[in-house]
Amino acid sequence: MHAVLESTQSVVAPLTSVLIKKMLTTPASLLYRLRNKEELEAWPRFVDLYSPLLYRWANQLGHQDADAADLIQDVFVILWQKLPEFNYDANQSFHAWLKTVFLNRFRSRIRQKLPITLGSRVEHRIIPTIEPTFDATDLHFLIRHTFQIIEAEFSQLHREIFQQYVLENCDPNTVAQRFNISPGTVYGVKSKVLSRLRQELKDFED
C-alpha cells in the first residue's frame, strides 16, 4: 500500500502543493447550498461528483455491487439528514469529514449484522480500523473522475496534453515535442484545466 501511495503521489506531482490544498478543502458556500434542501441543483451535482469515490471506498472494504450501492445510499441519506445541522469549520477537510461519515456508516452496518452473543468480543477483529484521511490516491481518483465530467469542454489536443502531463506524469518537454508545441503551452493547458477542475470541485462557491 505504501508503494502504491508513493506511486500515486508521483503521478500528481505536477499539481503544486497549493493546488492540492485548495482541492482538498471545500468552501463553506458548497456546504451551505447542500444544507439548503431547496437548492435542487446542488445535490445531483454532489452525487455525480462523489458517488464514484464512495464506491471506490466501499470496494476497498470488500463491498461489491448491491452491498456497495446500499452502503452508499445510506451515506447519502445520512448526509441529507445531517448536513442542515453541520457547522462548517474552515480548517476542516470536507473530504476527510465525508470519509468519516462513510466509515461510521460502514461500521454501523457491520455491527448490525453481528450476532448479539458475540458483541464487542469480535467486533475489533471483523471491523477494520481505517483512518479517515483523504490521501493522494483518493485525490488522484477524484481528479480523474472530475476530468471525465468536464473533458468535453476542451479540445482533443488539450485533453491529451493534460492526460499525459498531469495524469500520466510525463515530462513537459517530452509532451511538448510529441505535439510540436512549446513547454509553455503545456503549462498553460495544465493551468487552464486545473482551474476548471477546481471550479467543478468547489462549484458552489459564491
Secondary structure, DSSP 4 states (H G I P E B T S, - for coil): -HHHHHHHHHHTTTS-HHHHHHHT---HHHHHHHH-TT-TTHHHHHHHHHHHHHHHHHHHTT--HHHHHHHHHHHHHHHHHHGGGPPP-TTS-HHHHHHHHHHHHHHHHHHHHS-TTTTHHHHHHHS--------HHHHHHHHHHHHHHHGGGS-HHHHHHHIIIIIS---HHHHHHHHT--HHHHHHHHHHHHHHHHHHHH-S--
